[in-house]
């Protein structure tokens, strides 16, 4: 496993791209919840399930709907608490990397119907990499609290997703301020952006793109200036 940092302490994954939220909720006949515009929400994921560039990934037990999620993530480099929602919040950031928040959509549908989660539909695999790029090297792409970087996802060489990290609704200072409120962000904490608009099979619909991911598929997420994060889908190993 090759990860951008030797140790990852925690993973907070936000839900910060309006297009993704609007499309996925619209598929269920729902509008965007007004509360989404009031606070940048997130959930905690599982550091024990981390994968690096080149690692294998498999669907969890009971799932036949494996999906990728095209995301950007920052990694905290300096401990910080109660950050302000302005550019000074970025001083705690060590750098940015690519994040694939793998999802089991059939399990997720059941979990979210209960009103709590996601949990087992998400914590089986998280990919980070291939490198951690310091914010200083991306300053020319940073405007209004956002990184304007092109993002793509391909499956077996076929491009399925394309977006731009700069279209995120909540700015990175706003995200960091919320994540650090009444707690301490520690070096090695990962903060995910959530899925860019059009950045997963659920949003594109499996009917349109040829189905959910299957063993043998090669999934490559690329973000301008950050490289390409590649993982291979395999059969779930016997345990």
FITITI-134391 format. One record per residue: residue number from 0; x, y, z of N, C-alpha, C in turn. Coordinates in pm, 1 decimal. Layout:
BEGIN
NUM  X  Y  Z  X  Y  Z  X  Y  Z
...
//
This chain:
BEGIN
0  83.7  -119.2  0.0  0.0  0.0  0.0  87.6  124.7  0.0
1  63.4  215.0  -93.2  135.1  341.7  -97.2  36.5  454.0  -70.9
2  50.8  518.2  43.4  -36.7  627.5  81.8  41.3  758.5  82.7
3  -29.3  873.7  68.4  41.3  1001.3  65.4  101.7  1042.6  199.0
4  60.6  980.1  308.7  118.5  1006.1  440.1  136.8  873.2  512.4
5  238.5  862.2  598.5  258.9  735.6  668.8  148.4  702.4  767.4
6  76.4  805.7  814.7  -29.6  779.6  911.8  -149.5  868.8  883.5
7  -266.4  807.6  878.9  -391.6  880.7  866.0  -469.3  860.9  995.6
8  -503.9  969.1  1063.3  -570.9  959.7  1192.7  -722.0  944.3  1180.8
9  -781.3  1021.6  1092.4  -926.8  1019.1  1078.9  -964.4  1060.4  937.0
10  -1087.9  1027.4  898.1  -1140.0  1066.4  767.9  -1277.9  1128.6  788.7
11  -1289.9  1255.7  756.3  -1419.8  1323.1  751.6  -1451.8  1347.1  604.4
12  -1564.9  1297.0  560.8  -1601.8  1316.0  421.0  -1724.8  1405.2  412.5
13  -1707.9  1519.5  346.5  -1815.5  1616.9  334.5  -1904.4  1585.8  214.0
14  -2006.1  1666.5  196.7  -2111.5  1647.6  96.5  -2132.7  1785.4  34.0
15  -2028.9  1835.1  -37.2  -2017.9  1978.5  -59.8  -2043.7  2026.1  -202.1
16  -2070.3  1935.1  -297.3  -2096.2  1975.9  -435.7  -2246.9  1976.3  -461.6
17  -2300.2  2091.6  -491.9  -2444.8  2105.1  -508.5  -2498.0  2020.0  -622.8
18  -2427.3  2013.4  -734.7  -2476.9  1934.7  -848.2  -2496.5  1789.0  -809.5
19  -2400.8  1733.4  -737.5  -2411.5  1593.9  -694.4  -2531.9  1574.7  -602.6
20  -2547.5  1664.0  -506.8  -2659.4  1653.5  -412.8  -2792.0  1667.8  -486.0
21  -2800.9  1768.6  -571.7  -2925.8  1796.1  -642.5  -2965.2  1678.4  -732.9
22  -2868.5  1623.7  -806.1  -2898.8  1514.6  -898.7  -2940.3  1388.1  -825.1
23  -2862.6  1350.1  -722.8  -2892.4  1225.4  -651.1  -3026.2  1232.8  -577.9
24  -3055.1  1346.3  -518.4  -3184.7  1360.0  -450.9  -3298.3  1368.9  -552.3
25  -3271.5  1433.9  -664.7  -3373.1  1444.4  -767.8  -3413.4  1309.6  -824.2
26  -3319.2  1215.3  -828.8  -3350.3  1080.5  -877.0  -3453.1  1011.2  -788.3
27  -3461.0  1055.8  -663.4  -3558.3  999.6  -568.9  -3680.0  1090.3  -552.4
28  -3691.0  1192.0  -639.1  -3804.5  1282.8  -633.0  -3797.5  1381.3  -519.2
29  -3675.9  1408.4  -469.5  -3658.0  1496.8  -354.8  -3583.3  1623.3  -394.6
30  -3619.4  1738.1  -336.7  -3540.8  1859.5  -357.0  -3418.4  1857.2  -264.5
31  -3327.1  1949.3  -285.9  -3215.7  1965.0  -192.6  -3273.2  2015.9  -60.4
32  -3237.5  1951.7  49.1  -3287.3  1994.3  179.8  -3238.1  2136.1  210.9
33  -3324.0  2225.8  256.1  -3280.8  2362.6  288.5  -3164.8  2366.1  387.3
34  -3160.0  2266.2  475.4  -3052.7  2261.6  575.4  -2915.3  2242.7  512.1
35  -2911.7  2184.6  390.7  -2782.1  2163.7  324.5  -2711.5  2295.7  298.3
36  -2787.8  2401.4  277.2  -2730.2  2533.0  251.7  -2693.8  2607.5  379.9
37  -2729.3  2550.0  493.9  -2703.0  2615.3  621.5  -2573.8  2569.0  687.1
38  -2536.4  2444.3  660.8  -2419.8  2388.6  728.0  -2354.7  2283.5  637.6
39  -2221.4  2281.5  628.1  -2153.2  2177.9  548.0  -2146.2  2046.4  625.8
40  -2224.8  1948.6  584.0  -2235.5  1823.7  660.2  -2130.1  1722.1  615.6
41  -2096.3  1630.2  707.1  -1998.8  1525.1  677.6  -2028.7  1402.3  761.3
42  -1962.6  1291.5  726.8  -1965.7  1172.2  809.9  -1821.6  1123.4  828.5
43  -1799.2  1044.5  930.9  -1667.8  984.9  954.3  -1659.6  850.7  883.0
44  -1543.0  823.8  821.6  -1520.6  694.8  758.2  -1412.7  618.0  833.8
45  -1365.8  509.5  774.4  -1287.2  409.0  845.7  -1140.9  410.3  802.7
46  -1051.0  447.7  892.3  -907.8  449.8  859.7  -849.0  310.0  847.1
47  -918.9  208.7  897.2  -868.2  71.2  888.2  -889.1  10.7  749.5
48  -964.3  80.1  664.6  -994.8  25.4  532.0  -924.5  103.1  420.9
49  -818.1  172.6  452.4  -749.7  255.4  353.1  -680.1  172.5  245.8
50  -687.6  220.5  123.0  -614.1  164.1  11.0  -528.7  274.7  -50.3
51  -420.0  233.7  -113.1  -334.0  326.9  -183.1  -341.0  305.9  -332.7
52  -262.6  382.9  -404.6  -257.2  369.9  -549.7  -211.0  229.9  -587.6
53  -284.4  163.6  -676.4  -249.3  29.6  -721.8  -308.8  -83.0  -640.8
54  -371.6  -53.9  -528.1  -428.4  -158.7  -443.8  -559.7  -212.1  -499.6
55  -592.2  -335.5  -461.1  -718.0  -398.6  -500.3  -831.4  -353.8  -408.9
56  -951.5  -351.8  -464.9  -1073.6  -317.4  -391.9  -1180.1  -419.6  -429.5
57  -1265.4  -455.1  -333.5  -1374.7  -546.8  -362.1  -1500.9  -499.7  -291.6
58  -1614.5  -541.2  -346.1  -1742.9  -506.6  -286.8  -1758.7  -577.9  -152.7
59  -1826.1  -515.5  -57.3  -1846.3  -580.9  72.3  -1949.2  -692.9  61.9
60  -1954.6  -773.9  165.3  -2047.4  -886.4  169.8  -2191.1  -839.9  147.4
61  -2260.1  -907.6  57.9  -2400.5  -878.4  34.1  -2427.4  -769.1  -66.6
62  -2323.5  -713.4  -127.1  -2343.8  -602.4  -221.0  -2316.9  -644.5  -365.0
63  -2401.1  -593.4  -455.9  -2380.8  -612.6  -599.2  -2384.1  -478.3  -671.7
64  -2357.6  -369.7  -597.5  -2368.0  -235.0  -656.4  -2249.4  -150.2  -612.6
65  -2128.4  -192.3  -652.5  -2006.6  -120.2  -616.2  -1990.7  3.4  -704.3
66  -1957.7  115.9  -641.9  -1946.1  244.2  -711.0  -1818.8  315.4  -666.8
67  -1763.1  394.4  -757.1  -1653.5  484.8  -722.1  -1711.9  622.0  -689.5
68  -1630.4  707.3  -624.4  -1669.2  847.4  -604.0  -1545.3  934.1  -623.0
69  -1555.7  1026.9  -716.2  -1445.7  1114.2  -754.6  -1441.2  1235.4  -662.2
70  -1336.8  1240.0  -576.5  -1328.0  1345.0  -475.3  -1185.9  1400.2  -463.0
71  -1179.8  1518.9  -407.8  -1056.0  1584.5  -367.5  -1051.3  1582.0  -215.3
72  -931.2  1569.0  -158.9  -919.6  1570.9  -13.0  -798.8  1652.1  28.7
73  -812.8  1722.1  140.9  -696.8  1787.3  200.4  -654.0  1707.3  322.5
74  -526.8  1716.9  356.4  -472.0  1649.0  472.9  -417.5  1755.8  567.8
75  -459.2  1746.3  691.7  -415.2  1843.4  792.5  -269.4  1819.3  826.1
76  -192.1  1928.1  835.8  -50.5  1917.7  869.1  -14.9  1977.5  1002.5
77  -100.9  2068.2  1052.8  -76.7  2136.7  1179.8  -204.1  2133.5  1262.3
78  -193.2  2099.8  1389.0  -310.3  2094.2  1475.9  -380.6  2229.9  1478.1
79  -514.7  2225.5  1474.2  -591.8  2349.5  1469.6  -728.9  2326.8  1531.3
80  -783.7  2432.4  1589.1  -914.9  2424.4  1651.9  -990.2  2554.6  1629.4
81  -1121.1  2544.8  1609.7  -1208.0  2662.2  1594.3  -1152.9  2761.5  1491.9
82  -1122.8  2709.9  1373.7  -1067.7  2793.1  1268.2  -1172.0  2891.5  1216.0
83  -1129.9  3008.1  1167.9  -1223.4  3102.1  1105.3  -1251.6  3058.8  961.8
84  -1367.7  3094.3  908.1  -1402.3  3053.0  771.2  -1342.4  3145.4  665.7
85  -1213.8  3173.5  677.6  -1145.9  3257.4  579.4  -1013.6  3191.4  541.3
86  -937.1  3255.7  454.1  -816.8  3193.0  400.1  -711.9  3158.4  505.2
87  -717.3  3221.3  621.6  -620.3  3186.9  726.5  -637.8  3043.4  773.2
88  -756.8  2985.2  752.9  -780.3  2846.0  792.0  -690.8  2750.6  714.1
89  -649.0  2791.9  595.3  -570.0  2704.2  509.5  -427.8  2683.4  561.2
90  -387.3  2760.4  660.3  -252.4  2747.2  714.7  -230.4  2611.4  781.0
91  -337.0  2543.2  819.7  -322.5  2412.8  885.0  -309.8  2298.9  784.7
92  -326.0  2326.7  655.2  -330.7  2223.1  552.4  -190.5  2184.7  505.6
93  -160.9  2054.3  508.5  -32.7  2005.9  457.1  -35.0  1997.5  306.0
94  -150.0  1959.9  249.8  -160.0  1947.7  105.5  -288.0  1879.0  64.1
95  -296.7  1851.2  -65.0  -416.2  1790.3  -123.6  -380.9  1661.3  -196.3
96  -478.6  1571.9  -202.1  -461.3  1444.4  -271.0  -594.9  1401.7  -330.5
97  -592.9  1291.8  -404.6  -714.9  1236.9  -464.4  -777.8  1137.3  -366.7
98  -909.1  1137.1  -362.6  -982.0  1051.2  -269.5  -1092.1  977.6  -345.4
99  -1094.1  844.8  -333.0  -1202.2  763.0  -387.1  -1279.6  706.0  -269.7
100  -1398.1  757.4  -248.6  -1486.6  712.2  -141.2  -1576.7  602.5  -198.7
101  -1524.4  480.1  -200.8  -1599.2  367.9  -258.8  -1732.8  347.6  -186.4
102  -1833.6  308.8  -261.8  -1967.7  295.4  -204.7  -2036.9  168.4  -253.7
103  -2108.4  105.0  -161.9  -2195.0  -8.6  -196.3  -2337.3  45.2  -196.7
104  -2388.5  76.9  -313.8  -2512.2  154.3  -322.7  -2634.9  78.0  -273.5
105  -2636.5  -54.4  -290.4  -2751.1  -130.4  -241.7  -2755.3  -131.2  -89.2
106  -2640.2  -146.0  -25.3  -2636.7  -139.4  120.8  -2669.6  1.4  169.8
107  -2619.5  101.0  97.8  -2642.6  240.2  136.8  -2791.8  275.0  134.3
108  -2863.1  224.6  35.0  -3006.3  253.4  23.1  -3081.6  207.3  147.3
109  -3045.9  90.2  198.2  -3112.0  37.6  317.7  -3073.8  118.9  440.5
110  -2944.7  146.5  455.4  -2897.8  221.6  572.3  -2960.5  360.4  579.8
111  -2961.5  431.9  467.6  -3008.0  569.4  469.8  -3159.2  578.9  489.8
112  -3231.2  471.9  458.6  -3375.6  471.1  483.7  -3405.8  478.5  632.7
113  -3310.7  433.6  714.1  -3328.0  436.2  859.4  -3304.8  576.7  915.2
114  -3226.2  657.5  840.9  -3199.1  793.6  886.2  -3067.9  809.2  960.2
115  -2983.4  707.6  956.3  -2851.7  715.1  1019.3  -2751.4  648.3  927.2
116  -2631.8  704.8  920.8  -2530.7  648.1  832.1  -2482.2  752.8  734.4
117  -2413.5  708.0  630.6  -2385.1  570.5  590.9  -2282.3  503.3  681.4
118  -2282.2  369.4  678.1  -2188.0  295.9  762.3  -2124.4  181.6  683.2
119  -2183.7  63.0  682.1  -2119.7  -49.9  612.7  -2118.3  -33.8  460.7
120  -2196.1  56.2  409.8  -2193.2  83.4  265.9  -2073.3  167.9  226.3
121  -1997.4  215.0  325.0  -1885.6  304.8  297.8  -1753.5  260.4  360.4
122  -1759.3  192.6  474.5  -1635.2  176.1  551.3  -1549.1  58.4  508.2
123  -1584.8  -7.9  397.4  -1508.3  -123.5  351.7  -1385.3  -84.5  269.9
124  -1383.0  37.5  213.2  -1268.1  80.2  132.1  -1268.5  230.3  111.9
125  -1152.1  290.4  129.8  -1126.7  430.6  98.0  -989.3  437.9  34.2
126  -978.5  501.3  -81.7  -848.2  512.0  -148.9  -798.1  655.5  -147.0
127  -668.3  670.7  -120.6  -601.7  801.2  -121.5  -473.2  790.9  -202.3
128  -438.4  898.6  -272.6  -309.6  900.6  -341.3  -320.1  964.1  -478.7
129  -217.4  953.6  -559.9  -91.9  882.1  -533.4  8.9  961.9  -452.8
130  -13.9  1094.6  -436.5  82.5  1179.8  -367.9  8.5  1289.4  -292.8
131  78.8  1351.1  -200.1  27.4  1467.8  -129.0  97.4  1590.6  -186.7
132  19.8  1678.6  -249.0  76.4  1797.6  -314.2  55.2  1917.7  -221.8
133  162.4  1984.5  -180.9  148.5  2099.0  -89.8  61.8  2209.1  -148.7
134  -13.3  2275.5  -63.4  -99.6  2384.1  -108.4  -19.2  2492.8  -179.0
135  102.1  2517.1  -134.3  183.9  2620.7  -194.8  204.7  2596.2  -345.2
136  210.7  2469.5  -384.4  230.0  2437.2  -525.9  102.1  2453.0  -608.0
137  -9.8  2477.3  -539.7  -139.3  2489.8  -607.0  -198.1  2630.0  -594.6
138  -120.6  2723.2  -541.2  -170.3  2857.0  -514.2  -224.7  2925.9  -638.9
139  -167.1  2898.7  -754.2  -214.6  2963.0  -876.7  -351.8  2912.6  -918.7
140  -395.6  2800.5  -860.2  -527.8  2745.3  -890.7  -629.4  2776.7  -781.1
141  -587.0  2845.4  -676.6  -671.1  2870.2  -558.9  -735.2  3008.7  -570.0
142  -869.1  3010.4  -578.0  -943.4  3135.5  -585.3  -1073.0  3121.3  -506.4
143  -1104.7  3222.9  -427.5  -1230.0  3224.5  -352.0  -1247.1  3100.8  -264.7
144  -1134.8  3053.6  -208.6  -1142.9  2939.3  -118.6  -1158.9  2805.9  -187.3
145  -1138.5  2803.7  -319.6  -1158.8  2680.9  -397.4  -1039.0  2654.5  -487.5
146  -1014.2  2526.8  -514.6  -908.0  2486.7  -606.8  -970.7  2453.4  -741.6
147  -932.9  2528.7  -843.7  -989.6  2508.2  -976.6  -903.9  2409.1  -1052.6
148  -938.0  2282.0  -1035.5  -863.4  2171.2  -1093.9  -959.6  2077.1  -1165.0
149  -925.5  2037.4  -1287.7  -1007.2  1942.4  -1362.0  -997.8  1803.4  -1299.1
150  -1109.5  1732.0  -1297.5  -1118.4  1600.5  -1236.8  -1183.9  1504.5  -1335.4
151  -1131.2  1383.1  -1346.7  -1191.6  1282.5  -1434.0  -1188.8  1145.8  -1366.2
152  -1279.9  1060.4  -1408.9  -1280.2  920.1  -1366.6  -1298.5  833.7  -1490.0
153  -1214.6  731.8  -1502.9  -1227.0  637.0  -1612.9  -1240.1  496.2  -1556.5
154  -1313.8  412.5  -1626.7  -1326.7  270.6  -1594.8  -1282.5  193.2  -1718.3
155  -1176.3  116.0  -1702.2  -1118.2  40.0  -1813.5  -1082.7  130.8  -1931.4
156  -1034.0  251.3  -1898.1  -990.7  345.5  -1999.8  -1100.5  431.0  -2058.8
157  -1223.9  405.4  -2023.5  -1338.2  482.2  -2075.4  -1375.6  591.3  -1976.0
158  -1373.4  715.6  -2020.5  -1407.6  826.2  -1931.5  -1556.9  825.9  -1902.4
159  -1590.8  822.5  -1773.1  -1729.7  830.1  -1731.5  -1761.7  963.7  -1666.1
160  -1665.9  1018.7  -1593.0  -1691.7  1140.1  -1515.6  -1590.9  1249.2  -1549.3
161  -1640.0  1372.2  -1552.4  -1553.2  1488.6  -1567.8  -1616.5  1605.4  -1491.6
162  -1535.9  1674.4  -1412.7  -1584.7  1789.6  -1337.3  -1469.4  1879.0  -1299.8
163  -1498.1  1979.0  -1218.1  -1394.4  2069.9  -1171.2  -1411.4  2091.6  -1022.0
164  -1301.0  2078.6  -949.9  -1304.6  2093.3  -804.4  -1350.5  2231.6  -761.5
165  -1335.1  2331.6  -848.8  -1373.7  2467.8  -815.0  -1523.2  2489.7  -808.8
166  -1602.8  2393.2  -856.4  -1748.0  2408.2  -853.0  -1807.5  2370.5  -717.3
167  -1725.0  2340.7  -622.2  -1771.6  2305.3  -488.1  -1850.4  2421.9  -427.0
168  -1962.0  2391.0  -362.7  -2045.8  2496.5  -303.9  -1981.7  2556.9  -179.7
169  -1942.2  2471.3  -87.1  -1878.4  2517.8  35.9  -1727.9  2533.0  11.0
170  -1670.8  2645.9  51.2  -1527.4  2668.9  30.7  -1446.8  2584.6  128.4
171  -1319.9  2565.5  96.4  -1233.9  2490.6  188.6  -1220.1  2559.0  325.1
172  -1207.0  2691.7  332.9  -1206.4  2753.6  466.1  -1335.1  2727.9  544.0
173  -1449.4  2730.0  477.1  -1575.4  2700.1  546.2  -1578.7  2555.9  594.4
174  -1530.9  2464.3  512.4  -1526.6  2322.5  549.8  -1434.4  2301.1  669.3
175  -1315.7  2360.8  664.2  -1220.5  2344.4  774.5  -1271.9  2408.9  902.5
176  -1336.9  2523.4  890.2  -1391.9  2589.1  1008.9  -1495.9  2500.1  1075.4
177  -1581.7  2438.6  994.2  -1685.1  2351.8  1051.1  -1623.5  2225.9  1111.1
178  -1528.4  2164.1  1040.9  -1465.2  2041.9  1091.0  -1392.9  2066.3  1222.9
179  -1337.7  2185.2  1241.9  -1256.5  2215.1  1361.1  -1337.1  2275.0  1475.6
180  -1465.3  2298.2  1454.2  -1546.8  2362.9  1557.3  -1559.5  2274.1  1681.0
181  -1520.6  2327.9  1793.8  -1530.9  2259.2  1923.4  -1452.6  2128.4  1929.6
182  -1350.1  2115.6  1846.5  -1262.1  1999.6  1850.8  -1125.6  2040.2  1797.6
183  -1034.4  1944.8  1789.8  -900.3  1971.9  1739.2  -875.8  1886.4  1616.0
184  -839.9  1950.5  1505.8  -791.4  1877.5  1389.8  -644.8  1845.0  1412.4
185  -606.4  1720.5  1384.3  -470.8  1675.0  1412.0  -396.9  1645.5  1282.0
186  -264.2  1654.8  1284.3  -187.1  1615.8  1165.6  -221.6  1472.9  1124.1
187  -250.1  1454.7  996.2  -291.3  1324.8  946.7  -440.6  1308.7  933.4
188  -519.3  1408.6  975.2  -664.0  1403.9  953.3  -693.6  1434.4  807.0
189  -781.9  1356.3  747.7  -821.5  1373.8  608.1  -959.3  1438.2  602.3
190  -972.7  1539.0  515.8  -1099.7  1607.8  496.1  -1138.8  1592.4  349.8
191  -1241.8  1511.7  322.3  -1286.6  1488.3  185.7  -1389.3  1591.4  141.6
192  -1389.4  1619.2  11.8  -1478.4  1720.4  -44.1  -1620.4  1670.7  -66.3
193  -1637.4  1540.2  -74.5  -1759.4  1485.7  -130.6  -1744.4  1474.4  -280.8
194  -1839.6  1409.2  -344.1  -1829.5  1375.9  -485.4  -1858.2  1496.6  -574.2
195  -1769.2  1520.6  -669.7  -1790.9  1626.6  -767.9  -1913.8  1593.3  -851.9
196  -1980.2  1693.9  -905.0  -2097.4  1670.6  -988.2  -2068.4  1575.1  -1103.1
197  -2148.3  1471.3  -1115.6  -2127.9  1370.7  -1218.7  -2018.3  1272.0  -1188.0
198  -1973.5  1267.7  -1062.3  -1854.2  1191.8  -1027.1  -1875.7  1053.0  -973.4
199  -1986.7  988.1  -1006.2  -2009.5  850.6  -961.3  -2114.3  785.7  -1050.8
200  -2120.4  653.5  -1045.9  -2217.0  580.0  -1127.2  -2360.6  605.9  -1080.5
201  -2379.8  620.0  -950.0  -2514.4  647.9  -898.6  -2572.7  770.9  -965.6
202  -2493.8  874.8  -976.2  -2542.1  999.3  -1035.1  -2561.5  986.5  -1185.8
203  -2469.1  918.4  -1252.4  -2478.2  900.1  -1397.4  -2586.2  800.1  -1435.8
204  -2618.3  711.9  -1343.3  -2708.9  596.5  -1349.3  -2639.3  476.7  -1414.6
205  -2651.1  359.0  -1349.5  -2585.9  238.5  -1403.5  -2639.6  200.2  -1541.4
206  -2765.2  230.1  -1570.5  -2822.3  197.9  -1700.8  -2749.7  273.4  -1812.4
207  -2711.0  394.4  -1784.1  -2646.9  478.0  -1885.4  -2501.9  439.3  -1910.1
208  -2431.8  396.4  -1806.2  -2288.1  370.8  -1821.1  -2252.8  223.0  -1830.6
209  -2351.6  134.5  -1822.4  -2322.9  -6.8  -1840.3  -2317.4  -88.3  -1713.9
210  -2371.5  -36.0  -1606.1  -2379.8  -113.7  -1482.6  -2281.9  -71.6  -1375.6
211  -2293.5  -136.4  -1260.7  -2204.4  -111.4  -1148.4  -2067.8  -173.1  -1176.4
212  -1970.4  -139.8  -1093.8  -1835.3  -193.8  -1110.7  -1834.7  -344.3  -1085.8
213  -1747.4  -414.1  -1160.9  -1737.2  -558.8  -1153.4  -1591.6  -601.2  -1136.2
214  -1567.6  -721.7  -1080.5  -1430.0  -772.1  -1074.3  -1364.6  -768.3  -1211.9
215  -1240.6  -722.8  -1215.1  -1169.0  -705.3  -1340.7  -1164.5  -560.9  -1387.3
216  -1250.4  -475.6  -1333.1  -1251.4  -334.6  -1372.5  -1131.1  -260.0  -1315.9
217  -1081.3  -168.2  -1393.8  -972.1  -78.8  -1352.9  -1028.1  62.1  -1342.9
218  -1026.2  117.1  -1222.1  -1082.8  249.3  -1196.2  -969.5  348.4  -1173.0
219  -967.1  455.3  -1252.1  -860.7  555.4  -1241.5  -922.9  692.9  -1222.2
220  -894.1  755.0  -1108.9  -936.9  892.0  -1081.3  -817.6  984.0  -1102.5
221  -837.0  1089.6  -1179.5  -729.0  1183.5  -1208.3  -774.0  1324.2  -1173.3
222  -685.8  1398.5  -1107.8  -708.8  1540.0  -1080.5  -586.3  1616.9  -1127.8
223  -613.4  1719.8  -1205.1  -508.0  1805.7  -1257.4  -409.7  1843.6  -1147.1
224  -281.2  1828.1  -1174.0  -170.2  1863.4  -1084.1  -150.6  1765.3  -968.0
225  -247.1  1674.1  -945.9  -237.2  1580.3  -833.3  -203.4  1438.8  -877.4
226  -216.1  1409.1  -1007.0  -182.1  1276.3  -1056.8  -303.7  1189.9  -1081.9
227  -283.2  1058.8  -1078.9  -388.6  960.7  -1104.8  -385.8  852.4  -997.9
228  -500.7  825.7  -940.4  -518.4  721.7  -839.1  -588.6  604.0  -904.5
229  -520.5  489.4  -909.9  -572.9  373.2  -981.2  -592.5  255.9  -885.8
230  -706.9  191.2  -897.1  -734.8  69.7  -820.9  -803.0  -32.8  -910.1
231  -781.5  -161.1  -876.8  -839.8  -270.8  -953.6  -947.2  -338.7  -868.5
232  -1062.1  -361.9  -928.3  -1170.1  -431.8  -859.3  -1148.7  -582.7  -873.9
233  -1156.4  -653.7  -762.0  -1136.8  -798.4  -761.3  -1252.5  -866.4  -689.4
234  -1258.1  -998.5  -701.3  -1354.9  -1075.6  -624.8  -1325.0  -1060.3  -476.1
235  -1430.1  -1058.8  -396.2  -1411.3  -1049.6  -251.5  -1338.7  -1173.9  -202.4
236  -1223.5  -1156.2  -134.7  -1147.0  -1272.1  -88.2  -1223.9  -1349.6  19.1
237  -1197.9  -1479.8  25.6  -1249.7  -1558.2  136.1  -1176.2  -1516.7  262.0
238  -1249.0  -1505.4  372.3  -1187.4  -1463.6  497.9  -1203.7  -1574.4  601.8
//
